[in-house]
Amino acid sequence: MVQSHMSEDRPKLSVKTGAPARDPRRRSVRPGAPRVPAAKTAAAPEGGHAPAKRPTGPKPTTPPSRERPAERDAAPRKTARPQPPGPRLQPVAPRRAEAAAPAEGLRLSKILADQGQASRREVDDWIAAGWVRVDGEMAVLGQRVLPHQRIDIDAAARTQQAKQVTILLNKPIGYVSGQAEDGHEPAVVLVTADNRWPQDRLPLQLHPGHLRGLAPAGRLDIDSTGLLVLTQDGRIAKHLIGEDSKVEKEYLVRVEPAGPEPVAEDVLQRLSHGLELDGVALKPAKVSWQNEDQLRFVLREGRKRQIRRMCELVGLKVVGLRRVRIGSVVLGQLPVGQWRYLGEHERF
């Protein structure tokens, strides 16, 4: 018995000695297909004739395809998937790669981010702060690195950037507390290395990561000066300006009569309690005279232009306003336009 190499899902071809049997399914063979030749008679065993047997099993059929069984049954050859470009997948030696394309390599920020050192944005901050070196040289933004090059990261990159900072600024007149408006710059632009108070003893070095997300915790009018808190810590911001905040803010306010009439004797009583703005009663305040033309205000809220509007209601005009304390943190000797970090021992 001779069997052909057919696929398993097709019936096997079986041929026996004797006259080939007529295939009732020969009509199904498509026109032009070659006829299947009759198999040669097997040799008779020695000393006799081979007995003729009726064929058993499936009858021979002609494969519907002209392709050879070996070609049809052969598994398709797998092709290698294209590899993404990069130093580790470069099929040539590093020296040949450098000579052929010196600009090849991966971005430094991507390499460190893929290693889990930090996010790509944080790595860019490290590079801008000078905390990353490649082969001993200070890295630059956008730099590409080859596999054989050495990358070093300063320990300050993790110890300083991981800490959320709070900055105390003595805001000058002409700067707004938050977003720029009406052509006036926000006070945060003053937070630079050159404007840092030389007497700030906190062992922190300013870098771009300290400016990200730095927001004012409370407003200070454009024509007011004094202590402005800028923080990355949402807990501090909520503590200072949240709806339930009870933190005191202290102001020194220079005033003069708004008209020819003399100042009323009950001005302190009215400023301390009983006034309202926009139909809403103000919280009780502490107001006292510091000298003949300066008042001291201690408030537990911060409505827009609150002190100026309070003074207008009692016939006073504000000609100067400076915030000198928030909670237990005081402005102290911090010069106008300069800033310092909130000390580790300070709490609002």
C-alpha positions in Angstrom: 0.0 0.0 0.0 1.3 3.4 -1.0 0.1 6.6 0.7 0.6 10.1 -0.5 1.6 13.0 1.8 -1.7 14.8 2.1 -2.8 17.3 4.7 -4.7 15.7 7.6 -7.9 17.5 6.8 -8.0 15.8 3.4 -8.8 12.1 2.8 -5.8 9.8 2.4 -5.2 8.3 -1.0 -5.0 4.5 -1.0 -4.1 2.4 -4.2 -4.2 -1.5 -4.5 -3.1 -4.0 -7.2 -5.4 -4.9 -10.0 -7.6 -2.8 -12.3 -8.3 0.7 -10.9 -11.8 1.1 -9.7 -13.9 3.7 -11.4 -14.1 6.8 -9.3 -17.8 7.9 -9.1 -16.6 11.4 -8.0 -14.4 12.0 -11.0 -16.9 14.6 -12.2 -15.9 16.8 -9.3 -12.4 17.2 -10.7 -12.2 20.6 -12.2 -11.6 20.9 -16.0 -8.0 20.8 -17.1 -6.8 19.0 -13.9 -4.3 16.1 -14.7 -5.7 12.6 -14.5 -4.4 10.4 -11.7 -2.3 7.6 -13.3 -3.1 4.0 -12.3 -0.7 2.6 -9.7 1.7 -0.1 -10.8 0.9 -3.7 -9.8 2.8 -4.8 -6.8 5.2 -7.7 -7.2 3.6 -11.1 -6.4 5.1 -13.0 -3.5 7.5 -15.7 -4.3 5.8 -19.0 -5.3 2.4 -17.7 -6.1 0.2 -14.9 -7.3 -1.0 -12.1 -5.1 -4.7 -12.6 -4.4 -6.8 -9.9 -5.8 -8.6 -7.9 -3.1 -11.3 -5.5 -3.3 -10.1 -2.0 -2.5 -10.9 -0.8 1.0 -10.8 2.7 2.4 -11.4 6.0 0.6 -11.1 6.0 -3.1 -8.4 8.1 -4.8 -9.3 11.7 -5.4 -7.5 14.4 -7.3 -6.4 17.3 -5.1 -8.3 20.5 -6.1 -5.1 22.5 -6.2 -2.1 22.1 -8.5 0.4 22.9 -5.9 2.6 20.2 -4.6 1.7 18.7 -1.3 5.1 19.7 0.2 4.5 23.3 -0.8 0.9 23.3 0.4 1.7 21.6 3.8 4.8 23.7 4.4 4.4 26.2 7.3 4.8 29.8 6.2 8.2 31.2 7.0 8.1 33.7 9.9 9.7 37.0 9.2 11.5 38.9 12.0 9.6 41.9 13.3 11.3 45.2 12.8 13.1 46.4 15.9 12.7 50.1 17.1 15.7 52.2 16.8 17.9 52.6 19.8 21.3 52.0 21.2 20.6 48.6 22.7 19.1 47.3 19.4 21.8 48.7 17.1 23.0 45.7 15.1 26.5 47.2 14.6 29.3 47.9 17.0 29.0 51.2 18.9 32.0 52.6 17.1 30.6 52.0 13.6 27.3 53.4 14.8 28.9 56.6 15.9 30.9 57.0 12.7 27.8 56.4 10.6 25.4 58.7 12.5 26.9 60.7 15.4 23.5 62.1 16.3 22.0 58.6 17.1 21.1 57.6 20.6 18.2 58.1 23.0 17.3 61.3 24.8 18.8 61.5 28.3 15.4 62.3 29.8 13.8 59.2 28.2 16.6 56.9 29.4 16.3 58.0 33.0 12.5 58.0 32.9 12.5 54.4 31.5 14.8 53.4 34.3 12.2 54.7 36.8 14.5 57.5 38.1 11.8 60.1 37.7 9.3 61.4 35.1 10.7 63.0 32.0 9.5 66.4 33.1 11.3 65.9 36.5 14.4 64.7 34.7 14.4 67.9 32.6 14.3 69.9 35.9 17.3 67.9 37.1 19.2 68.7 33.9 18.3 72.4 34.1 19.5 72.5 37.7 22.8 71.0 36.8 22.3 67.7 38.7 22.9 65.3 35.8 26.3 64.7 34.1 27.2 62.6 31.1 30.8 61.3 31.0 31.6 63.9 33.7 30.2 66.8 31.7 27.1 68.7 32.7 24.2 67.6 30.7 22.0 69.9 28.6 18.3 69.7 27.7 17.5 67.5 24.8 20.9 65.7 24.9 21.2 62.2 23.4 23.2 59.5 25.0 24.9 56.4 23.5 25.0 53.0 25.3 28.6 53.2 26.3 28.3 56.7 27.9 28.2 57.1 31.7 25.3 59.0 33.4 25.7 60.4 37.0 22.9 62.0 39.1 23.6 64.3 42.0 22.0 63.1 45.3 20.4 66.6 45.6 18.1 65.7 42.7 16.1 63.3 44.9 16.5 64.9 48.3 15.6 68.4 47.3 13.1 68.0 44.5 11.0 65.4 46.4 10.2 68.0 49.1 7.3 70.4 48.5 8.4 73.9 49.2 6.7 77.0 50.6 8.2 80.4 49.9 7.7 83.7 51.7 7.9 86.8 49.5 7.8 90.5 50.4 5.6 91.6 47.5 6.3 95.1 46.1 3.6 97.4 44.7 2.8 96.7 41.0 2.7 92.9 41.1 -0.5 90.8 41.3 -0.7 87.8 43.6 -1.9 85.2 41.1 -2.2 85.2 37.3 -1.0 88.1 35.3 -3.7 90.7 34.6 -4.0 94.1 33.0 -0.3 94.0 32.0 0.9 93.4 35.5 3.2 90.5 36.2 2.5 87.8 38.9 4.6 88.0 42.0 6.0 84.5 41.4 8.4 86.0 38.7 10.3 87.5 41.6 11.3 84.0 42.8 14.7 83.8 41.3 18.1 82.9 42.6 19.2 86.6 42.5 16.2 87.7 44.6 16.7 85.2 47.3 17.3 86.8 50.7 21.0 86.3 51.6 20.2 85.6 55.2 18.0 82.6 54.3 19.7 79.8 56.1 17.6 76.9 54.9 19.9 74.4 53.0 17.9 74.3 49.8 19.0 75.3 46.3 16.4 76.9 44.1 15.8 74.9 40.9 12.9 74.8 38.3 11.1 72.0 40.2 10.4 74.4 43.1 8.5 76.7 40.8 6.2 74.1 39.3 2.8 74.3 41.0 3.8 77.2 43.2 0.6 79.1 43.9 -0.3 82.0 46.3 -2.1 81.0 49.5 -4.1 84.2 49.8 -4.2 87.4 47.9 -2.5 90.7 48.3 -3.8 93.7 46.3 -1.6 95.1 43.5 -1.2 98.4 45.5 -0.3 96.5 48.7 3.0 95.2 50.0 4.1 92.6 52.5 4.0 89.0 53.3 2.8 86.7 50.4 2.9 83.0 50.8 3.6 80.9 47.7 3.4 77.1 48.3 3.4 73.7 46.5 1.7 72.1 49.5 -2.0 71.9 49.2 -2.4 71.3 52.9 -0.8 74.7 53.7 -3.0 76.4 51.1 -6.2 74.9 52.6 -5.1 75.8 56.1 -4.6 79.4 55.2 -7.4 80.2 52.8 -9.9 77.3 53.3 -13.5 78.2 54.2 -13.0 77.0 57.8 -9.6 78.8 58.1 -9.1 80.6 61.4 -5.5 81.8 60.8 -5.0 85.4 61.6 -3.5 87.9 59.1 -2.0 91.1 60.5 -1.8 94.4 58.5 -0.4 97.8 59.1 -2.5 100.4 57.3 -1.8 104.1 56.8 -5.0 106.1 56.5 -6.2 109.7 56.2 -9.7 111.2 56.3 -11.6 110.7 53.1 -13.3 114.1 53.4 -13.3 117.3 55.3 -15.2 115.8 58.2 -13.2 114.6 61.2 -12.9 110.9 61.9 -15.7 109.6 64.1 -14.9 108.5 67.6 -16.6 105.2 67.1 -14.5 104.3 64.1 -12.6 101.5 65.9 -15.8 100.0 67.2 -17.4 100.0 63.7 -14.3 98.5 62.1 -14.0 95.8 64.7 -17.6 94.6 64.4 -20.8 95.4 62.6 -19.8 96.1 59.0 -20.9 94.2 56.0 -19.7 94.0 52.3 -22.0 93.0 49.4 -24.8 92.3 51.9 -22.7 89.8 53.9 -21.6 90.5 57.5 -17.9 90.5 58.1 -16.3 88.4 60.8 -15.2 90.3 63.9 -11.8 91.9 63.5 -9.2 93.4 65.9 -8.5 97.0 65.0 -6.4 99.5 66.9 -4.4 102.7 66.4 -0.6 102.3 66.1 -0.1 106.0 65.8 -2.1 109.0 64.7 -2.2 107.9 61.0 -1.7 104.1 61.1 -4.1 101.4 62.0 -3.4 97.8 62.9 -5.8 95.2 61.5 -6.0 91.5 62.5 -8.4 89.6 60.3 -9.5 86.0 60.0 -10.8 86.3 56.5 -9.6 87.8 53.2 -12.3 89.3 51.1 -11.3 91.2 48.0 -9.9 94.6 48.9 -11.6 94.1 52.3 -9.6 96.6 54.4 -9.8 99.4 51.9 -13.6 98.9 51.6 -14.0 98.8 55.3 -12.1 102.0 55.8 -14.3 103.7 53.1 -17.4 102.8 55.1 -16.1 104.8 58.1 -14.8 107.8 56.2 -11.1 106.8 55.9 -8.9 106.5 52.8 -6.1 103.9 52.7 -2.8 105.4 51.5 -0.6 102.4 52.4 -1.1 98.8 53.3 1.5 96.2 54.4 0.9 92.6 55.6 3.3 91.8 58.4 2.1 88.4 59.7 0.2 85.2 58.8 -0.4 83.0 61.8 2.8 82.8 63.7 5.0 83.5 60.6 6.2 87.1 60.5 7.6 89.2 57.6 10.5 90.3 59.9 13.5 91.9 58.1 12.8 90.4 54.7 13.4 93.2 52.2 10.8 94.3 49.6 11.1 92.2 46.4 13.1 89.4 48.1 12.0 85.9 49.3 13.0 83.1 51.5 12.0 79.5 52.2 9.6 78.7 55.0 11.9 77.4 57.8 11.6 73.8 59.0 10.8 75.2 62.5 8.0 77.5 61.3 4.4 76.7 61.3 1.3 78.8 60.4 
